[in-house]
């Protein structure tokens, strides 16, 4: 017993030392990486608790106080929502605290980049505290998470449009034959991938012998959007480029595939998974990892975007700088220069708040009535319609980005 106690004390001491070492190594330039790591950790904790926490939650009296008896899937979903709520509150509190930060002389600038031991402890306490709140609060959070997730997907679309138009403008700005050829080659590859992928969608999701009119409608609508992009972009009045049109076409086709692949495994028109209703742990792990990387990248890029709520006094956020710079700089010199902040700290944390809602919806299938789909990541009819609506929203925003300068010439877009 004494030896076990000593061993536990040594392990705890080593863990604390390791945490202090990691926290002390976080600098101004790596702060965004640390926020990404904390967010990714929240997703991993959510996934683990979804698998193991149900038996424990079933014994907690303030969670089990309801008139009807819930199944195991309800408790798994509840665990994910409570972790997500703690994560959401953590980043929302930071977002409120960072409102109005425009200069690195602001004391809150140091709070944004430092104090990591305090932040980690606060995050842990918030997540733990969420398991002591009433079910009604969690139910309300689940409802608003659907709207927050939709807004997060809309931000992703705006970021993609900003990226492809910036990419096109940069290559055209070189005004050299090589870059024009590169534009044509990339556009041609994107269109070839789009049409080949569309053919595979017909093969996978409209199997013969079944009435798959809904899947056919989704695929045909995507192809109509692809041709519409090209027609509008090449219209003389628009004077657009085929590069953005080709990239958006490929992205909309991917969203269509993602939607169809999210159909329930037992659905007869989901030919991609008709022979494999059981999903391996490796497949689940890969799906969660893809989700983590996608959400983290979107959150960081949104927080660093040059067009999304950057402070008026700041230079173009991230201009000429990598997304997550790792170069060591003299932090004391930076503070002495009193530089304006390069991106909106508040908006950066808001994006993580929305991403917390979005990831919770992915892990719970966008509903508490998850059934068998609750064992999977981002599977179920709500996920299908979210992807399809996102695809249509992407198409609408892209067409608007081409037509808006013509319809409103006096405004700058």
KAURLIN-V286777 format. One record per pair of residues at least 24 apart in sequence whose C-alpha atoms are under 6 Angstrom apart, sorted by the first residue. I is the first residue (numbers start at 1). J is the second residue. D is the distance in whole Angstrom. If there is no record, write none. Layout:
i=<I & I>
j=<J & J>
d=<D & D>
This chain:
i=<23 & 28 & 29 & 31 & 36 & 46 & 50 & 50 & 50 & 77 & 82 & 83 & 84 & 86 & 86 & 88 & 88 & 91 & 91 & 92 & 95 & 95 & 95 & 98 & 98 & 99 & 102 & 102 & 103 & 103 & 103 & 104 & 104 & 104 & 105 & 145 & 148 & 149 & 149 & 152 & 157 & 164 & 187 & 187 & 190 & 191 & 194 & 204 & 204 & 205 & 205 & 205 & 206 & 212 & 252 & 255 & 255 & 259 & 259 & 262 & 262 & 262 & 263 & 263 & 264 & 299 & 299 & 303 & 304 & 310 & 310 & 311 & 314 & 314 & 314 & 317 & 317>
j=<116 & 113 & 326 & 113 & 296 & 80 & 76 & 79 & 80 & 364 & 130 & 127 & 356 & 126 & 127 & 353 & 356 & 349 & 353 & 353 & 346 & 349 & 350 & 345 & 346 & 346 & 340 & 341 & 339 & 340 & 341 & 338 & 339 & 340 & 338 & 357 & 354 & 357 & 358 & 354 & 394 & 244 & 243 & 246 & 246 & 246 & 250 & 271 & 272 & 269 & 270 & 271 & 269 & 269 & 391 & 387 & 391 & 384 & 387 & 379 & 380 & 384 & 380 & 381 & 380 & 351 & 352 & 348 & 343 & 343 & 344 & 344 & 340 & 341 & 342 & 342 & 343>
d=<6 & 5 & 6 & 5 & 6 & 5 & 5 & 6 & 6 & 6 & 5 & 5 & 6 & 5 & 4 & 5 & 6 & 5 & 5 & 6 & 4 & 5 & 6 & 6 & 5 & 5 & 6 & 6 & 6 & 4 & 5 & 5 & 6 & 6 & 6 & 5 & 6 & 6 & 4 & 6 & 6 & 5 & 5 & 5 & 6 & 6 & 5 & 5 & 5 & 5 & 5 & 5 & 6 & 6 & 5 & 6 & 6 & 4 & 5 & 4 & 6 & 6 & 5 & 6 & 5 & 5 & 6 & 4 & 6 & 5 & 5 & 6 & 5 & 6 & 6 & 5 & 5>
